[in-house]
Amino acid sequence: MRNTRKAESAKKQGLPLLKWFAALACTVGLWPAAASAQLFQRPTVIENARVVIGDRVIEPAMIILRGDRIASVRGPGAEAPERANVIDAAGGAVTPALIDAWGGLARSPSADGEDAAAAMAHEMFDPYADVLIRDALRNGVGTVHVSARGAAIAGTGSIIRLKPRDSGGYGEVVREVASVCVDLRAGTPAERLARLSGVRQALRSALDYRETAEVYEDSLETYLDELKKLKDESDEDGDDEDSESKTAEDDGKDEDTEKKDSGPAKPERPRTDRNAERLLQVHDREIPLRIRADRSADILNALEIGDEFNIDIIIEGGAESGLVASAIAEHEATVVLAPQTTPVFDRETRRPTTPDVAALDAAGVTWTVGGGVDGARASRGVLLAAKSLAGRSDKADAMGLVTRRAGEVLGLDGAGAMRPGAIADLVLWAGEPGAPGSRVMRMWLDGATVYER
């Protein structure tokens, strides 16, 4: 009897535990796969770090990563979760990984022929250029907008993260179609105007292509309706012919032949134009038109195109953008500044022009900094370029320009931020980021280590 009671007691005590496990299993089953995976994933904890969020400095800070996201940023006295993989930052600064909003880690795509706008920059990215890519990583750069370059309409820009590939090499394509790139920088004024005219004509041709396609669709619908009507009439004639003689049947066949010959003509499908289809994405404001222009006259011409076709414009280069800051603000265009590897000289002093970022700030222009495409190693200096330009601005900070704001300009949700839910792309620095002697000690992309000194 005593053994029976013990068995019943044990059974009763086990029921709540079984119910708890069953409820947990049901709950996890209802969660998204990513959330349930992160629940049971071993977290990574970066402790003893220095974190700057806006004007607030957290030191010592603890950053907790779960999967590919930042779970939390905690202040002094925080305790690490159990079973966490703990990394001691030893007082080093932890920042979001840098984003190069105008990078040159790719060869120029071929922009010859009618498919110039559809030429993909990411297809010319060399995943095995270890020296160049690791050079960018050890300078804190984790994501790059690879701009196409070469002709007037140079091709389609892409966004690439410098993650190792399972098959070898580096490069995860975040967005294949990120922009259409246009170059108005090189050549004489007459040559640049000719390029501009070609861009305008291509944008108009894209609209004509859409109109032709719409006419074809309408014509095809009408054609199918007429075919159905003829078929219905033919079926009615066939019912009458069943009651007639063979001679009458032969006469009926002749009549059917005449009807077939007099049937509607099938509309001809327009030829596919990859160039026009890509430019229609610009017209639909799915992607911006990124125009490389330094001189104020060229920038104004670029803004006219944006106004004429009601499209989004990003100015790359922008050496003299400060001279036309109010016009840029009026057209709600964005500027991506870069080191002037091919200087634009002031007409009076004959000295290289430096972008007037104070004028851009005063006009309310959104601007950020990129490495530029003139050199494959340009991404390494993007933070130094940001520090140089931010020093002339009362509103911008260097780190924010090449993290949070660059992510916003590229439309990367959750990138370049240090907050719960943001993408876990982080850099651990020894010394002040971007200062002489500072070094990148470690980098995480999607919460996984991709570089370590």
C-alpha positions as CSV (number, residue, x, y, z in Angstrom):
1,M,0.0,0.0,0.0
2,R,2.9,2.4,0.9
3,N,4.6,1.8,-2.4
4,T,1.3,2.4,-4.3
5,R,0.9,5.8,-2.5
6,K,4.5,6.8,-3.3
7,A,3.9,6.0,-7.0
8,E,0.7,8.0,-7.1
9,S,2.5,11.0,-5.3
10,A,5.4,10.9,-7.8
11,K,2.9,10.8,-10.7
12,K,1.0,13.9,-9.3
13,Q,4.3,15.8,-8.8
14,G,5.4,15.0,-12.4
15,L,2.3,16.3,-14.0
16,P,3.0,20.0,-13.6
17,L,6.5,19.6,-14.9
18,L,5.2,17.7,-18.0
19,K,2.6,20.4,-18.5
20,W,5.3,23.1,-18.3
21,F,7.5,21.4,-20.9
22,A,4.4,20.9,-23.2
23,A,3.5,24.6,-22.9
24,L,7.1,25.6,-23.6
25,A,7.2,23.4,-26.7
26,C,3.9,24.8,-28.0
27,T,5.1,28.4,-27.3
28,V,8.4,27.9,-29.2
29,G,6.5,26.3,-32.0
30,L,4.4,29.4,-32.4
31,W,7.4,31.8,-32.4
32,P,9.2,32.7,-35.6
33,A,12.1,30.3,-36.4
34,A,14.7,33.0,-35.8
35,A,13.3,34.0,-32.4
36,S,13.1,30.4,-31.2
37,A,16.6,29.7,-32.5
38,Q,18.0,32.7,-30.6
39,L,16.2,31.6,-27.4
40,F,18.4,28.5,-27.2
41,Q,21.5,30.0,-28.8
42,R,24.5,30.6,-26.6
43,P,24.8,34.4,-26.2
44,T,28.0,36.3,-26.8
45,V,28.9,38.9,-24.2
46,I,31.3,41.8,-24.7
47,E,32.2,43.1,-21.2
48,N,34.3,46.0,-19.9
49,A,33.7,48.0,-23.1
50,R,33.3,51.7,-23.7
51,V,30.2,52.5,-25.7
52,V,29.1,55.9,-26.9
53,I,25.4,56.3,-27.9
54,G,24.8,59.9,-29.1
55,D,26.0,62.1,-26.2
56,R,25.9,59.3,-23.7
57,V,29.0,57.3,-22.7
58,I,28.5,53.9,-21.0
59,E,31.6,52.7,-19.3
60,P,32.1,49.9,-18.4
61,A,29.4,48.6,-20.7
62,M,28.2,45.1,-21.4
63,I,26.9,44.2,-24.9
64,I,24.9,41.0,-25.2
65,L,24.5,39.4,-28.7
66,R,22.1,36.7,-29.5
67,G,22.4,35.3,-33.0
68,D,22.8,38.1,-35.5
69,R,21.3,40.8,-33.3
70,I,22.2,43.0,-30.4
71,A,20.0,41.8,-27.5
72,S,20.9,44.5,-25.0
73,V,23.4,47.2,-24.0
74,R,23.9,47.3,-20.2
75,G,25.7,49.6,-17.8
76,P,28.1,49.1,-14.9
77,G,27.2,46.2,-12.6
78,A,25.4,44.1,-15.2
79,E,25.8,40.3,-15.0
80,A,26.4,38.1,-18.0
81,P,23.8,35.4,-18.8
82,E,24.6,31.9,-17.9
83,R,26.6,29.8,-20.5
84,A,27.5,33.0,-22.3
85,N,30.7,33.3,-24.4
86,V,32.3,36.2,-22.6
87,I,34.9,38.5,-24.3
88,D,36.8,41.0,-22.3
89,A,37.1,44.3,-24.2
90,A,39.6,45.5,-21.6
91,G,38.3,49.1,-21.7
92,G,38.3,49.3,-25.5
93,A,35.7,51.2,-27.5
94,V,33.0,49.1,-29.2
95,T,31.2,50.8,-32.1
96,P,29.0,49.6,-35.0
97,A,31.0,48.4,-38.0
98,L,31.7,51.1,-40.5
99,I,29.6,51.5,-43.6
100,D,31.3,52.8,-46.8
101,A,28.4,54.5,-48.7
102,W,30.5,54.9,-51.8
103,G,33.1,52.1,-52.1
104,G,35.6,51.1,-54.7
105,L,36.2,47.4,-53.9
106,A,35.2,46.3,-57.5
107,R,36.3,46.5,-61.0
108,S,34.3,48.6,-63.5
109,P,31.4,46.6,-65.1
110,S,31.2,46.7,-68.9
111,A,28.7,49.4,-69.6
112,D,28.8,49.1,-73.4
113,G,25.7,48.6,-75.4
114,E,22.0,49.0,-74.6
115,D,22.1,47.1,-71.3
116,A,24.4,49.7,-69.6
117,A,22.1,50.4,-66.7
118,A,21.6,46.7,-66.0
119,A,25.3,45.9,-65.7
120,M,25.8,44.7,-62.1
121,A,28.6,46.0,-59.9
122,H,28.5,43.1,-57.6
123,E,29.3,40.7,-60.5
124,M,32.6,42.5,-60.8
125,F,33.4,42.2,-57.1
126,D,36.4,40.0,-56.5
127,P,35.7,37.8,-53.5
128,Y,39.3,36.5,-53.5
129,A,40.9,39.9,-53.2
130,D,42.0,39.0,-49.7
131,V,44.6,41.8,-49.3
132,L,42.1,44.5,-50.2
133,I,39.2,43.1,-48.3
134,R,41.2,42.4,-45.1
135,D,42.6,45.9,-45.4
136,A,39.0,47.2,-45.2
137,L,38.2,44.9,-42.3
138,R,41.2,45.8,-40.2
139,N,40.1,49.5,-40.6
140,G,36.7,48.7,-39.3
141,V,34.7,48.6,-42.6
142,G,32.1,45.8,-42.8
143,T,29.6,47.0,-45.5
144,V,30.3,48.7,-48.8
145,H,28.0,50.2,-51.5
146,V,29.9,49.2,-54.6
147,S,29.2,51.9,-57.3
148,A,29.5,51.1,-60.9
149,R,31.8,53.3,-62.8
150,G,32.9,54.1,-66.4
151,A,30.4,55.4,-68.9
152,A,27.6,58.0,-68.5
153,I,25.2,55.3,-67.3
154,A,27.8,53.1,-65.7
155,G,25.6,50.3,-64.3
156,T,23.7,49.1,-61.2
157,G,25.3,49.7,-57.8
158,S,25.1,46.9,-55.2
159,I,25.6,46.6,-51.4
160,I,28.0,44.0,-50.1
161,R,29.0,42.9,-46.6
162,L,32.5,41.7,-46.2
163,K,31.6,38.3,-44.6
164,P,33.6,35.2,-45.3
165,R,31.8,32.8,-47.8
166,D,31.3,29.2,-47.0
167,S,32.7,28.4,-50.5
168,G,35.8,30.6,-49.9
169,G,36.6,34.2,-50.2
170,Y,34.5,37.2,-48.9
171,G,31.3,39.0,-49.8
172,E,27.6,38.6,-49.0
173,V,25.4,40.5,-51.4
174,V,22.9,42.4,-49.2
175,R,21.2,44.1,-52.1
176,E,22.0,43.3,-55.8
177,V,20.0,46.3,-57.1
178,A,20.7,49.3,-54.9
179,S,21.0,52.1,-57.4
180,V,21.7,53.1,-61.0
181,C,25.1,54.9,-61.2
182,V,25.8,57.9,-63.6
183,D,29.1,59.6,-64.1
184,L,29.1,63.3,-64.9
185,R,32.5,64.1,-63.5
186,A,35.0,63.4,-66.3
187,G,35.6,65.3,-69.6
188,T,35.1,68.8,-70.9
189,P,32.0,70.8,-70.2
190,A,30.6,69.9,-73.6
191,E,31.3,66.2,-73.0
192,R,29.6,66.3,-69.7
193,L,26.6,68.0,-71.2
194,A,26.5,65.3,-73.9
195,R,26.5,62.7,-71.2
196,L,23.7,64.4,-69.4
197,S,21.7,64.5,-72.6
198,G,22.2,60.8,-73.0
199,V,21.0,60.1,-69.5
200,R,17.9,62.2,-70.0
201,Q,17.1,60.4,-73.3
202,A,17.6,57.0,-71.6
203,L,15.1,58.0,-68.9
204,R,12.6,59.2,-71.5
205,S,13.1,56.0,-73.5
206,A,12.3,53.9,-70.4
207,L,8.9,55.7,-70.1
208,D,8.2,55.1,-73.8
209,Y,9.1,51.4,-73.2
210,R,6.5,51.2,-70.4
211,E,3.9,52.9,-72.5
212,T,4.6,50.4,-75.4
213,A,4.3,47.5,-73.0
214,E,1.0,48.8,-71.6
215,V,-0.4,49.2,-75.2
216,Y,0.7,45.7,-75.9
217,E,-1.1,44.3,-72.8
218,D,-4.3,46.1,-73.8
219,S,-4.1,44.9,-77.4
220,L,-3.4,41.3,-76.2
221,E,-6.5,41.4,-74.0
222,T,-8.6,42.7,-76.9
223,Y,-7.2,40.0,-79.1
224,L,-8.0,37.2,-76.7
225,D,-11.5,38.5,-76.2
226,E,-12.0,38.5,-80.0
227,L,-10.7,35.0,-80.3
228,K,-13.1,33.8,-77.6
229,K,-16.0,35.5,-79.5
230,L,-15.0,33.8,-82.7
231,K,-14.8,30.5,-81.0
232,D,-18.2,30.9,-79.5
233,E,-19.6,31.7,-83.0
234,S,-17.8,28.8,-84.5
235,D,-19.3,26.4,-81.9
236,E,-22.8,27.7,-82.8
237,D,-22.2,27.2,-86.5
238,G,-21.0,23.6,-85.8
239,D,-24.3,22.7,-84.1
240,D,-26.2,23.8,-87.2
241,E,-23.9,21.9,-89.6
242,D,-24.6,18.6,-87.9
243,S,-28.1,18.6,-89.5
244,E,-26.8,19.4,-93.0
245,S,-25.6,17.2,-95.9
246,K,-22.0,16.5,-96.7
247,T,-22.0,19.1,-99.5
248,A,-23.2,21.6,-97.0
249,E,-20.4,20.5,-94.7
250,D,-17.9,21.2,-97.4
251,D,-19.4,24.7,-97.9
252,G,-19.2,25.2,-94.2
253,K,-15.5,24.3,-94.1
254,D,-14.9,27.0,-96.8
255,E,-16.7,29.5,-94.7
256,D,-14.7,28.6,-91.6
257,T,-11.5,29.1,-93.6
258,E,-12.7,32.5,-94.6
259,K,-13.5,33.4,-91.0
260,K,-10.1,32.1,-89.8
261,D,-8.4,34.2,-92.5
262,S,-10.4,37.3,-91.5
263,G,-9.7,36.8,-87.7
264,P,-7.9,39.3,-85.5
265,A,-4.2,39.8,-85.9
266,K,-2.1,38.8,-82.8
267,P,-0.2,41.8,-81.4
268,E,3.6,41.6,-81.5
269,R,5.3,41.4,-78.1
270,P,7.8,44.3,-77.6
271,R,11.4,43.3,-77.3
272,T,12.7,43.1,-73.7
273,D,14.9,46.1,-72.8
274,R,16.9,45.3,-69.7
275,N,18.3,48.9,-69.6
276,A,14.8,50.4,-69.7
277,E,13.4,48.0,-67.1
278,R,16.2,48.9,-64.7
279,L,15.6,52.6,-65.2
280,L,11.9,52.1,-64.6
281,Q,12.9,51.0,-61.1
282,V,14.4,54.5,-60.8
283,H,11.2,56.1,-62.1
284,D,9.1,54.1,-59.6
285,R,11.5,55.3,-56.8
286,E,12.4,51.8,-55.8
287,I,16.1,52.8,-56.2
288,P,17.9,56.1,-56.5
289,L,19.9,57.5,-59.4
290,R,23.4,58.1,-58.0
291,I,25.1,60.8,-60.0
292,R,28.8,61.4,-59.7
293,A,29.3,65.2,-60.0
294,D,31.7,67.6,-58.4
295,R,31.2,70.9,-60.1
296,S,28.3,73.1,-59.0
297,A,26.9,73.4,-62.6
298,D,26.9,69.6,-63.0
299,I,25.2,69.2,-59.6
300,L,22.5,71.6,-60.7
301,N,22.0,69.7,-63.9
302,A,21.7,66.5,-61.9
303,L,19.0,68.1,-59.7
304,E,17.1,69.2,-62.9
305,I,16.9,65.5,-64.0
306,G,15.5,64.6,-60.6
307,D,12.9,67.3,-60.8
308,E,12.0,66.6,-64.4
309,F,11.3,62.9,-63.8
310,N,10.4,63.0,-60.1
311,I,13.1,60.6,-59.0
312,D,15.4,60.2,-56.0
313,I,18.9,61.7,-56.5
314,I,22.1,61.0,-54.6
315,I,25.1,63.1,-55.5
316,E,28.4,61.3,-55.3
317,G,31.6,63.4,-54.9
318,G,30.0,66.9,-54.4
319,A,33.2,68.9,-54.1
320,E,31.3,72.1,-54.8
321,S,28.0,71.0,-53.2
322,G,28.2,73.7,-50.6
323,L,27.9,76.4,-53.3
324,V,24.4,75.0,-54.3
325,A,23.4,73.7,-50.9
326,S,20.0,75.4,-51.0
327,A,19.1,73.9,-54.3
328,I,20.1,70.4,-53.1
329,A,17.9,70.9,-50.0
330,E,15.0,72.1,-52.2
331,H,15.2,69.0,-54.3
332,E,15.6,66.8,-51.2
333,A,18.7,65.1,-52.6
334,T,21.4,63.4,-50.6
335,V,25.2,63.9,-50.9
336,V,27.9,61.3,-50.4
337,L,31.2,63.2,-50.0
338,A,34.6,61.5,-50.5
339,P,38.3,62.3,-50.6
340,Q,39.0,64.2,-53.8
341,T,41.4,61.8,-55.4
342,T,41.1,63.8,-58.6
343,P,41.0,67.4,-57.2
344,V,38.5,70.0,-58.4
345,F,40.4,73.3,-58.3
346,D,38.9,76.6,-57.1
347,R,38.6,79.0,-60.1
348,E,40.2,81.9,-58.3
349,T,42.7,80.5,-55.9
350,R,43.5,77.4,-58.0
351,R,43.6,75.3,-54.8
352,P,41.7,72.0,-54.4
353,T,38.1,72.6,-53.4
354,T,37.0,71.3,-50.0
355,P,33.3,70.5,-49.5
356,D,31.6,73.2,-47.5
357,V,29.8,70.9,-45.0
358,A,28.7,73.9,-42.8
359,A,26.7,75.2,-45.8
360,L,25.1,71.8,-46.3
361,D,24.2,71.7,-42.6
362,A,22.8,75.2,-42.7
363,A,20.6,74.3,-45.7
364,G,19.4,71.0,-44.0
365,V,21.0,68.7,-46.6
366,T,21.5,65.1,-45.6
367,W,25.1,64.1,-46.2
368,T,27.5,61.3,-45.4
369,V,31.0,60.2,-46.3
370,G,32.3,57.4,-48.5
371,G,35.7,56.2,-49.6
372,G,35.1,57.0,-53.3
373,V,35.7,54.7,-56.3
374,D,39.0,56.0,-57.6
375,G,41.1,53.6,-55.5
376,A,40.5,50.0,-54.5
377,R,41.9,50.8,-51.0
378,A,39.8,53.9,-50.5
379,S,37.4,52.1,-48.0
380,R,40.2,51.9,-45.4
381,G,40.3,55.7,-45.0
382,V,36.5,56.3,-44.7
383,L,36.6,57.1,-41.0
384,L,39.6,59.4,-41.4
385,A,37.7,61.3,-44.2
386,A,34.7,61.5,-41.9
387,K,36.7,62.9,-39.0
388,S,38.2,65.5,-41.4
389,L,34.8,66.7,-42.6
390,A,33.0,66.4,-39.3
391,G,35.6,68.7,-37.9
392,R,34.1,71.5,-40.1
393,S,30.5,70.7,-39.0
394,D,28.6,71.7,-35.9
395,K,26.0,69.0,-36.3
396,A,27.8,65.9,-37.5
397,D,30.0,63.4,-35.7
398,A,32.5,61.3,-37.6
399,M,31.4,57.9,-36.2
400,G,27.7,58.7,-36.8
401,L,28.4,59.7,-40.4
402,V,29.9,56.3,-41.4
403,T,27.6,54.1,-39.3
404,R,24.1,55.3,-38.5
405,R,23.7,57.9,-41.2
406,A,25.4,55.8,-43.9
407,G,23.0,53.0,-43.1
408,E,20.0,55.4,-43.4
409,V,21.2,56.7,-46.8
410,L,21.6,53.2,-48.1
411,G,18.2,52.1,-46.7
412,L,19.7,49.4,-44.4
413,D,17.3,48.9,-41.6
414,G,19.0,48.2,-38.3
415,A,22.5,48.8,-39.7
416,G,25.0,51.1,-38.1
417,A,23.2,51.3,-34.8
418,M,24.1,50.4,-31.2
419,R,20.7,49.4,-29.8
420,P,18.6,46.3,-29.0
421,G,17.4,44.7,-32.2
422,A,20.1,46.2,-34.4
423,I,22.2,44.1,-36.6
424,A,25.2,42.7,-34.6
425,D,27.9,44.3,-36.8
426,L,30.4,45.6,-34.3
427,V,34.1,46.6,-34.0
428,L,36.3,46.5,-30.9
429,W,39.0,49.1,-31.0
430,A,42.2,49.6,-29.1
431,G,42.5,53.3,-28.6
432,E,40.2,56.0,-29.8
433,P,38.6,55.0,-33.1
434,G,40.2,56.8,-36.0
435,A,42.9,58.4,-33.8
436,P,46.6,57.9,-34.6
437,G,47.8,54.6,-33.3
438,S,44.3,53.1,-32.8
439,R,43.7,49.6,-34.1
440,V,40.8,47.3,-34.8
441,M,41.2,44.3,-32.4
442,R,38.1,42.4,-33.5
443,M,35.1,42.6,-35.8
444,W,31.8,40.9,-35.7
445,L,29.3,40.7,-38.6
446,D,26.0,39.1,-37.9
447,G,27.3,38.3,-34.4
448,A,30.1,36.1,-35.8
449,T,33.8,37.0,-35.6
450,V,35.2,37.9,-39.1
451,Y,38.4,39.6,-38.2
452,E,40.7,39.3,-35.1
453,R,44.1,40.8,-34.6
